[in-house]
Amino acid sequence: MPLKNKSQEKASFAVEAIKEFKGKGGNLAEFKRYAKRLPSMILRNGLILTLAFYKAKSEAHQSIYQILCRWFKKSDLLEELMSKDALTYRQMSKEALEFATWLQRIADAEIEEEESREER
């Protein structure tokens, strides 16, 4: 298997996560809308507040929260972040923002494509 850089890993993980969400029959339009908002929410509110919001809201929000947990290989990312020092928190925030940007891009491409097929 060829080596992937971090961006490729994030993109690939996002594609698989979106395919999994589609397979569960969740609300694709909602998922896309909330995925598109994720990067700006992390920047505006910080990672902890954004995660708390996504964890507490609708099924699509919670799915995005779970995707982030899986990316970081944590069962509860919010709880994990509470015990981190400032440097680690900043590093994890940067990583989450980079991943959120990929999730946003992939959701925009994959879900739009799916919706256009359904209209035909």
Phi and psi in radians as a Rosetta constraint file:
Dihedral C 1 N 2 CA 2 C 2 CIRCULARHARMONIC -1.191 0.35
Dihedral N 2 CA 2 C 2 N 3 CIRCULARHARMONIC 2.641 0.35
Dihedral C 2 N 3 CA 3 C 3 CIRCULARHARMONIC -1.237 0.35
Dihedral N 3 CA 3 C 3 N 4 CIRCULARHARMONIC 2.493 0.35
Dihedral C 3 N 4 CA 4 C 4 CIRCULARHARMONIC -2.031 0.35
Dihedral N 4 CA 4 C 4 N 5 CIRCULARHARMONIC 2.566 0.35
Dihedral C 4 N 5 CA 5 C 5 CIRCULARHARMONIC -1.450 0.35
Dihedral N 5 CA 5 C 5 N 6 CIRCULARHARMONIC 3.018 0.35
Dihedral C 5 N 6 CA 6 C 6 CIRCULARHARMONIC -1.046 0.35
Dihedral N 6 CA 6 C 6 N 7 CIRCULARHARMONIC -0.680 0.35
Dihedral C 6 N 7 CA 7 C 7 CIRCULARHARMONIC -1.102 0.35
Dihedral N 7 CA 7 C 7 N 8 CIRCULARHARMONIC -0.740 0.35
Dihedral C 7 N 8 CA 8 C 8 CIRCULARHARMONIC -1.123 0.35
Dihedral N 8 CA 8 C 8 N 9 CIRCULARHARMONIC -0.683 0.35
Dihedral C 8 N 9 CA 9 C 9 CIRCULARHARMONIC -1.095 0.35
Dihedral N 9 CA 9 C 9 N 10 CIRCULARHARMONIC -0.772 0.35
Dihedral C 9 N 10 CA 10 C 10 CIRCULARHARMONIC -1.118 0.35
Dihedral N 10 CA 10 C 10 N 11 CIRCULARHARMONIC -0.786 0.35
Dihedral C 10 N 11 CA 11 C 11 CIRCULARHARMONIC -1.089 0.35
Dihedral N 11 CA 11 C 11 N 12 CIRCULARHARMONIC -0.805 0.35
Dihedral C 11 N 12 CA 12 C 12 CIRCULARHARMONIC -1.089 0.35
Dihedral N 12 CA 12 C 12 N 13 CIRCULARHARMONIC -0.762 0.35
Dihedral C 12 N 13 CA 13 C 13 CIRCULARHARMONIC -1.092 0.35
Dihedral N 13 CA 13 C 13 N 14 CIRCULARHARMONIC -0.731 0.35
Dihedral C 13 N 14 CA 14 C 14 CIRCULARHARMONIC -1.106 0.35
Dihedral N 14 CA 14 C 14 N 15 CIRCULARHARMONIC -0.746 0.35
Dihedral C 14 N 15 CA 15 C 15 CIRCULARHARMONIC -1.040 0.35
Dihedral N 15 CA 15 C 15 N 16 CIRCULARHARMONIC -0.844 0.35
Dihedral C 15 N 16 CA 16 C 16 CIRCULARHARMONIC -1.118 0.35
Dihedral N 16 CA 16 C 16 N 17 CIRCULARHARMONIC -0.695 0.35
Dihedral C 16 N 17 CA 17 C 17 CIRCULARHARMONIC -1.123 0.35
Dihedral N 17 CA 17 C 17 N 18 CIRCULARHARMONIC -0.701 0.35
Dihedral C 17 N 18 CA 18 C 18 CIRCULARHARMONIC -1.212 0.35
Dihedral N 18 CA 18 C 18 N 19 CIRCULARHARMONIC -0.692 0.35
Dihedral C 18 N 19 CA 19 C 19 CIRCULARHARMONIC -1.043 0.35
Dihedral N 19 CA 19 C 19 N 20 CIRCULARHARMONIC -0.730 0.35
Dihedral C 19 N 20 CA 20 C 20 CIRCULARHARMONIC -1.109 0.35
Dihedral N 20 CA 20 C 20 N 21 CIRCULARHARMONIC -0.747 0.35
Dihedral C 20 N 21 CA 21 C 21 CIRCULARHARMONIC -1.102 0.35
Dihedral N 21 CA 21 C 21 N 22 CIRCULARHARMONIC -0.733 0.35
Dihedral C 21 N 22 CA 22 C 22 CIRCULARHARMONIC -1.050 0.35
Dihedral N 22 CA 22 C 22 N 23 CIRCULARHARMONIC -0.727 0.35
Dihedral C 22 N 23 CA 23 C 23 CIRCULARHARMONIC -1.113 0.35
Dihedral N 23 CA 23 C 23 N 24 CIRCULARHARMONIC -0.480 0.35
Dihedral C 23 N 24 CA 24 C 24 CIRCULARHARMONIC -1.398 0.35
Dihedral N 24 CA 24 C 24 N 25 CIRCULARHARMONIC -0.173 0.35
Dihedral C 24 N 25 CA 25 C 25 CIRCULARHARMONIC 1.349 0.35
Dihedral N 25 CA 25 C 25 N 26 CIRCULARHARMONIC 0.438 0.35
Dihedral C 25 N 26 CA 26 C 26 CIRCULARHARMONIC -1.268 0.35
Dihedral N 26 CA 26 C 26 N 27 CIRCULARHARMONIC 3.008 0.35
Dihedral C 26 N 27 CA 27 C 27 CIRCULARHARMONIC -1.288 0.35
Dihedral N 27 CA 27 C 27 N 28 CIRCULARHARMONIC 1.808 0.35
Dihedral C 27 N 28 CA 28 C 28 CIRCULARHARMONIC -1.167 0.35
Dihedral N 28 CA 28 C 28 N 29 CIRCULARHARMONIC -0.693 0.35
Dihedral C 28 N 29 CA 29 C 29 CIRCULARHARMONIC -1.118 0.35
Dihedral N 29 CA 29 C 29 N 30 CIRCULARHARMONIC -0.725 0.35
Dihedral C 29 N 30 CA 30 C 30 CIRCULARHARMONIC -1.121 0.35
Dihedral N 30 CA 30 C 30 N 31 CIRCULARHARMONIC -0.812 0.35
Dihedral C 30 N 31 CA 31 C 31 CIRCULARHARMONIC -1.002 0.35
Dihedral N 31 CA 31 C 31 N 32 CIRCULARHARMONIC -0.825 0.35
Dihedral C 31 N 32 CA 32 C 32 CIRCULARHARMONIC -1.062 0.35
Dihedral N 32 CA 32 C 32 N 33 CIRCULARHARMONIC -0.788 0.35
Dihedral C 32 N 33 CA 33 C 33 CIRCULARHARMONIC -1.059 0.35
Dihedral N 33 CA 33 C 33 N 34 CIRCULARHARMONIC -0.786 0.35
Dihedral C 33 N 34 CA 34 C 34 CIRCULARHARMONIC -1.301 0.35
Dihedral N 34 CA 34 C 34 N 35 CIRCULARHARMONIC -0.562 0.35
Dihedral C 34 N 35 CA 35 C 35 CIRCULARHARMONIC -1.150 0.35
Dihedral N 35 CA 35 C 35 N 36 CIRCULARHARMONIC -0.658 0.35
Dihedral C 35 N 36 CA 36 C 36 CIRCULARHARMONIC -1.190 0.35
Dihedral N 36 CA 36 C 36 N 37 CIRCULARHARMONIC -0.500 0.35
Dihedral C 36 N 37 CA 37 C 37 CIRCULARHARMONIC -1.440 0.35
Dihedral N 37 CA 37 C 37 N 38 CIRCULARHARMONIC -0.356 0.35
Dihedral C 37 N 38 CA 38 C 38 CIRCULARHARMONIC -0.963 0.35
Dihedral N 38 CA 38 C 38 N 39 CIRCULARHARMONIC -0.897 0.35
Dihedral C 38 N 39 CA 39 C 39 CIRCULARHARMONIC -1.041 0.35
Dihedral N 39 CA 39 C 39 N 40 CIRCULARHARMONIC -0.755 0.35
Dihedral C 39 N 40 CA 40 C 40 CIRCULARHARMONIC -1.190 0.35
Dihedral N 40 CA 40 C 40 N 41 CIRCULARHARMONIC -0.580 0.35
Dihedral C 40 N 41 CA 41 C 41 CIRCULARHARMONIC -1.174 0.35
Dihedral N 41 CA 41 C 41 N 42 CIRCULARHARMONIC -0.680 0.35
Dihedral C 41 N 42 CA 42 C 42 CIRCULARHARMONIC -1.096 0.35
Dihedral N 42 CA 42 C 42 N 43 CIRCULARHARMONIC -0.764 0.35
Dihedral C 42 N 43 CA 43 C 43 CIRCULARHARMONIC -1.144 0.35
Dihedral N 43 CA 43 C 43 N 44 CIRCULARHARMONIC -0.764 0.35
Dihedral C 43 N 44 CA 44 C 44 CIRCULARHARMONIC -1.323 0.35
Dihedral N 44 CA 44 C 44 N 45 CIRCULARHARMONIC -0.752 0.35
Dihedral C 44 N 45 CA 45 C 45 CIRCULARHARMONIC -1.854 0.35
Dihedral N 45 CA 45 C 45 N 46 CIRCULARHARMONIC -0.265 0.35
Dihedral C 45 N 46 CA 46 C 46 CIRCULARHARMONIC 1.612 0.35
Dihedral N 46 CA 46 C 46 N 47 CIRCULARHARMONIC 2.783 0.35
Dihedral C 46 N 47 CA 47 C 47 CIRCULARHARMONIC -1.190 0.35
Dihedral N 47 CA 47 C 47 N 48 CIRCULARHARMONIC -0.768 0.35
Dihedral C 47 N 48 CA 48 C 48 CIRCULARHARMONIC -1.088 0.35
Dihedral N 48 CA 48 C 48 N 49 CIRCULARHARMONIC -0.837 0.35
Dihedral C 48 N 49 CA 49 C 49 CIRCULARHARMONIC -1.118 0.35
Dihedral N 49 CA 49 C 49 N 50 CIRCULARHARMONIC -0.678 0.35
Dihedral C 49 N 50 CA 50 C 50 CIRCULARHARMONIC -1.130 0.35
Dihedral N 50 CA 50 C 50 N 51 CIRCULARHARMONIC -0.777 0.35
Dihedral C 50 N 51 CA 51 C 51 CIRCULARHARMONIC -1.097 0.35
Dihedral N 51 CA 51 C 51 N 52 CIRCULARHARMONIC -0.721 0.35
Dihedral C 51 N 52 CA 52 C 52 CIRCULARHARMONIC -1.069 0.35
Dihedral N 52 CA 52 C 52 N 53 CIRCULARHARMONIC -0.731 0.35
Dihedral C 52 N 53 CA 53 C 53 CIRCULARHARMONIC -1.095 0.35
Dihedral N 53 CA 53 C 53 N 54 CIRCULARHARMONIC -0.869 0.35
Dihedral C 53 N 54 CA 54 C 54 CIRCULARHARMONIC -1.152 0.35
Dihedral N 54 CA 54 C 54 N 55 CIRCULARHARMONIC -0.608 0.35
Dihedral C 54 N 55 CA 55 C 55 CIRCULARHARMONIC -1.181 0.35
Dihedral N 55 CA 55 C 55 N 56 CIRCULARHARMONIC -0.549 0.35
Dihedral C 55 N 56 CA 56 C 56 CIRCULARHARMONIC -1.600 0.35
Dihedral N 56 CA 56 C 56 N 57 CIRCULARHARMONIC -0.162 0.35
Dihedral C 56 N 57 CA 57 C 57 CIRCULARHARMONIC -1.702 0.35
Dihedral N 57 CA 57 C 57 N 58 CIRCULARHARMONIC -2.592 0.35
Dihedral C 57 N 58 CA 58 C 58 CIRCULARHARMONIC -1.158 0.35
Dihedral N 58 CA 58 C 58 N 59 CIRCULARHARMONIC 3.052 0.35
Dihedral C 58 N 59 CA 59 C 59 CIRCULARHARMONIC -1.017 0.35
Dihedral N 59 CA 59 C 59 N 60 CIRCULARHARMONIC -0.726 0.35
Dihedral C 59 N 60 CA 60 C 60 CIRCULARHARMONIC -1.137 0.35
Dihedral N 60 CA 60 C 60 N 61 CIRCULARHARMONIC -0.734 0.35
Dihedral C 60 N 61 CA 61 C 61 CIRCULARHARMONIC -1.043 0.35
Dihedral N 61 CA 61 C 61 N 62 CIRCULARHARMONIC -0.850 0.35
Dihedral C 61 N 62 CA 62 C 62 CIRCULARHARMONIC -1.111 0.35
Dihedral N 62 CA 62 C 62 N 63 CIRCULARHARMONIC -0.596 0.35
Dihedral C 62 N 63 CA 63 C 63 CIRCULARHARMONIC -1.117 0.35
Dihedral N 63 CA 63 C 63 N 64 CIRCULARHARMONIC -0.723 0.35
Dihedral C 63 N 64 CA 64 C 64 CIRCULARHARMONIC -1.137 0.35
Dihedral N 64 CA 64 C 64 N 65 CIRCULARHARMONIC -0.710 0.35
Dihedral C 64 N 65 CA 65 C 65 CIRCULARHARMONIC -1.028 0.35
Dihedral N 65 CA 65 C 65 N 66 CIRCULARHARMONIC -0.795 0.35
Dihedral C 65 N 66 CA 66 C 66 CIRCULARHARMONIC -1.140 0.35
Dihedral N 66 CA 66 C 66 N 67 CIRCULARHARMONIC -0.619 0.35
Dihedral C 66 N 67 CA 67 C 67 CIRCULARHARMONIC -1.080 0.35
Dihedral N 67 CA 67 C 67 N 68 CIRCULARHARMONIC -0.776 0.35
Dihedral C 67 N 68 CA 68 C 68 CIRCULARHARMONIC -1.098 0.35
Dihedral N 68 CA 68 C 68 N 69 CIRCULARHARMONIC -0.719 0.35
Dihedral C 68 N 69 CA 69 C 69 CIRCULARHARMONIC -1.033 0.35
Dihedral N 69 CA 69 C 69 N 70 CIRCULARHARMONIC -0.775 0.35
Dihedral C 69 N 70 CA 70 C 70 CIRCULARHARMONIC -1.145 0.35
Dihedral N 70 CA 70 C 70 N 71 CIRCULARHARMONIC -0.672 0.35
Dihedral C 70 N 71 CA 71 C 71 CIRCULARHARMONIC -1.045 0.35
Dihedral N 71 CA 71 C 71 N 72 CIRCULARHARMONIC -0.745 0.35
Dihedral C 71 N 72 CA 72 C 72 CIRCULARHARMONIC -1.492 0.35
Dihedral N 72 CA 72 C 72 N 73 CIRCULARHARMONIC -0.023 0.35
Dihedral C 72 N 73 CA 73 C 73 CIRCULARHARMONIC 1.022 0.35
Dihedral N 73 CA 73 C 73 N 74 CIRCULARHARMONIC 0.774 0.35
Dihedral C 73 N 74 CA 74 C 74 CIRCULARHARMONIC -2.187 0.35
Dihedral N 74 CA 74 C 74 N 75 CIRCULARHARMONIC 2.465 0.35
Dihedral C 74 N 75 CA 75 C 75 CIRCULARHARMONIC -1.294 0.35
Dihedral N 75 CA 75 C 75 N 76 CIRCULARHARMONIC -0.591 0.35
Dihedral C 75 N 76 CA 76 C 76 CIRCULARHARMONIC -2.443 0.35
Dihedral N 76 CA 76 C 76 N 77 CIRCULARHARMONIC 1.620 0.35
Dihedral C 76 N 77 CA 77 C 77 CIRCULARHARMONIC -1.077 0.35
Dihedral N 77 CA 77 C 77 N 78 CIRCULARHARMONIC -0.673 0.35
Dihedral C 77 N 78 CA 78 C 78 CIRCULARHARMONIC -1.051 0.35
Dihedral N 78 CA 78 C 78 N 79 CIRCULARHARMONIC -0.850 0.35
Dihedral C 78 N 79 CA 79 C 79 CIRCULARHARMONIC -1.093 0.35
Dihedral N 79 CA 79 C 79 N 80 CIRCULARHARMONIC -0.692 0.35
Dihedral C 79 N 80 CA 80 C 80 CIRCULARHARMONIC -1.069 0.35
Dihedral N 80 CA 80 C 80 N 81 CIRCULARHARMONIC -0.745 0.35
Dihedral C 80 N 81 CA 81 C 81 CIRCULARHARMONIC -1.164 0.35
Dihedral N 81 CA 81 C 81 N 82 CIRCULARHARMONIC -0.485 0.35
Dihedral C 81 N 82 CA 82 C 82 CIRCULARHARMONIC -1.070 0.35
Dihedral N 82 CA 82 C 82 N 83 CIRCULARHARMONIC -0.472 0.35
Dihedral C 82 N 83 CA 83 C 83 CIRCULARHARMONIC -1.745 0.35
Dihedral N 83 CA 83 C 83 N 84 CIRCULARHARMONIC 0.092 0.35
Dihedral C 83 N 84 CA 84 C 84 CIRCULARHARMONIC -1.550 0.35
Dihedral N 84 CA 84 C 84 N 85 CIRCULARHARMONIC 2.645 0.35
Dihedral C 84 N 85 CA 85 C 85 CIRCULARHARMONIC -1.332 0.35
Dihedral N 85 CA 85 C 85 N 86 CIRCULARHARMONIC 2.961 0.35
Dihedral C 85 N 86 CA 86 C 86 CIRCULARHARMONIC -1.056 0.35
Dihedral N 86 CA 86 C 86 N 87 CIRCULARHARMONIC -0.715 0.35
Dihedral C 86 N 87 CA 87 C 87 CIRCULARHARMONIC -1.132 0.35
Dihedral N 87 CA 87 C 87 N 88 CIRCULARHARMONIC -0.818 0.35
Dihedral C 87 N 88 CA 88 C 88 CIRCULARHARMONIC -1.106 0.35
Dihedral N 88 CA 88 C 88 N 89 CIRCULARHARMONIC -0.697 0.35
Dihedral C 88 N 89 CA 89 C 89 CIRCULARHARMONIC -1.061 0.35
Dihedral N 89 CA 89 C 89 N 90 CIRCULARHARMONIC -0.770 0.35
Dihedral C 89 N 90 CA 90 C 90 CIRCULARHARMONIC -1.102 0.35
Dihedral N 90 CA 90 C 90 N 91 CIRCULARHARMONIC -0.738 0.35
Dihedral C 90 N 91 CA 91 C 91 CIRCULARHARMONIC -1.114 0.35
Dihedral N 91 CA 91 C 91 N 92 CIRCULARHARMONIC -0.742 0.35
Dihedral C 91 N 92 CA 92 C 92 CIRCULARHARMONIC -1.206 0.35
Dihedral N 92 CA 92 C 92 N 93 CIRCULARHARMONIC -0.604 0.35
Dihedral C 92 N 93 CA 93 C 93 CIRCULARHARMONIC -1.118 0.35
Dihedral N 93 CA 93 C 93 N 94 CIRCULARHARMONIC -0.748 0.35
Dihedral C 93 N 94 CA 94 C 94 CIRCULARHARMONIC -1.089 0.35
Dihedral N 94 CA 94 C 94 N 95 CIRCULARHARMONIC -0.787 0.35
Dihedral C 94 N 95 CA 95 C 95 CIRCULARHARMONIC -1.087 0.35
Dihedral N 95 CA 95 C 95 N 96 CIRCULARHARMONIC -0.764 0.35
Dihedral C 95 N 96 CA 96 C 96 CIRCULARHARMONIC -1.120 0.35
Dihedral N 96 CA 96 C 96 N 97 CIRCULARHARMONIC -0.700 0.35
Dihedral C 96 N 97 CA 97 C 97 CIRCULARHARMONIC -1.129 0.35
Dihedral N 97 CA 97 C 97 N 98 CIRCULARHARMONIC -0.737 0.35
Dihedral C 97 N 98 CA 98 C 98 CIRCULARHARMONIC -1.095 0.35
Dihedral N 98 CA 98 C 98 N 99 CIRCULARHARMONIC -0.770 0.35
Dihedral C 98 N 99 CA 99 C 99 CIRCULARHARMONIC -1.159 0.35
Dihedral N 99 CA 99 C 99 N 100 CIRCULARHARMONIC -0.735 0.35
Dihedral C 99 N 100 CA 100 C 100 CIRCULARHARMONIC -1.044 0.35
Dihedral N 100 CA 100 C 100 N 101 CIRCULARHARMONIC -0.635 0.35
Dihedral C 100 N 101 CA 101 C 101 CIRCULARHARMONIC -1.134 0.35
Dihedral N 101 CA 101 C 101 N 102 CIRCULARHARMONIC -0.735 0.35
Dihedral C 101 N 102 CA 102 C 102 CIRCULARHARMONIC -1.140 0.35
Dihedral N 102 CA 102 C 102 N 103 CIRCULARHARMONIC -0.741 0.35
Dihedral C 102 N 103 CA 103 C 103 CIRCULARHARMONIC -1.064 0.35
Dihedral N 103 CA 103 C 103 N 104 CIRCULARHARMONIC -0.729 0.35
Dihedral C 103 N 104 CA 104 C 104 CIRCULARHARMONIC -1.046 0.35
Dihedral N 104 CA 104 C 104 N 105 CIRCULARHARMONIC -0.855 0.35
Dihedral C 104 N 105 CA 105 C 105 CIRCULARHARMONIC -1.110 0.35
Dihedral N 105 CA 105 C 105 N 106 CIRCULARHARMONIC -0.804 0.35
Dihedral C 105 N 106 CA 106 C 106 CIRCULARHARMONIC -1.184 0.35
Dihedral N 106 CA 106 C 106 N 107 CIRCULARHARMONIC -0.730 0.35
Dihedral C 106 N 107 CA 107 C 107 CIRCULARHARMONIC -1.068 0.35
Dihedral N 107 CA 107 C 107 N 108 CIRCULARHARMONIC -0.732 0.35
Dihedral C 107 N 108 CA 108 C 108 CIRCULARHARMONIC -1.064 0.35
Dihedral N 108 CA 108 C 108 N 109 CIRCULARHARMONIC -0.753 0.35
Dihedral C 108 N 109 CA 109 C 109 CIRCULARHARMONIC -1.315 0.35
Dihedral N 109 CA 109 C 109 N 110 CIRCULARHARMONIC -0.860 0.35
Dihedral C 109 N 110 CA 110 C 110 CIRCULARHARMONIC -1.275 0.35
Dihedral N 110 CA 110 C 110 N 111 CIRCULARHARMONIC -0.734 0.35
Dihedral C 110 N 111 CA 111 C 111 CIRCULARHARMONIC -1.345 0.35
Dihedral N 111 CA 111 C 111 N 112 CIRCULARHARMONIC -0.626 0.35
Dihedral C 111 N 112 CA 112 C 112 CIRCULARHARMONIC -1.063 0.35
Dihedral N 112 CA 112 C 112 N 113 CIRCULARHARMONIC -0.761 0.35
Dihedral C 112 N 113 CA 113 C 113 CIRCULARHARMONIC -1.049 0.35
Dihedral N 113 CA 113 C 113 N 114 CIRCULARHARMONIC -0.762 0.35
Dihedral C 113 N 114 CA 114 C 114 CIRCULARHARMONIC -1.105 0.35
Dihedral N 114 CA 114 C 114 N 115 CIRCULARHARMONIC -0.767 0.35
Dihedral C 114 N 115 CA 115 C 115 CIRCULARHARMONIC -1.133 0.35
Dihedral N 115 CA 115 C 115 N 116 CIRCULARHARMONIC -0.679 0.35
Dihedral C 115 N 116 CA 116 C 116 CIRCULARHARMONIC -1.194 0.35
Dihedral N 116 CA 116 C 116 N 117 CIRCULARHARMONIC -0.565 0.35
Dihedral C 116 N 117 CA 117 C 117 CIRCULARHARMONIC -1.157 0.35
Dihedral N 117 CA 117 C 117 N 118 CIRCULARHARMONIC -0.667 0.35
Dihedral C 117 N 118 CA 118 C 118 CIRCULARHARMONIC -1.181 0.35
Dihedral N 118 CA 118 C 118 N 119 CIRCULARHARMONIC -0.514 0.35
Dihedral C 118 N 119 CA 119 C 119 CIRCULARHARMONIC -1.277 0.35
Dihedral N 119 CA 119 C 119 N 120 CIRCULARHARMONIC -0.400 0.35
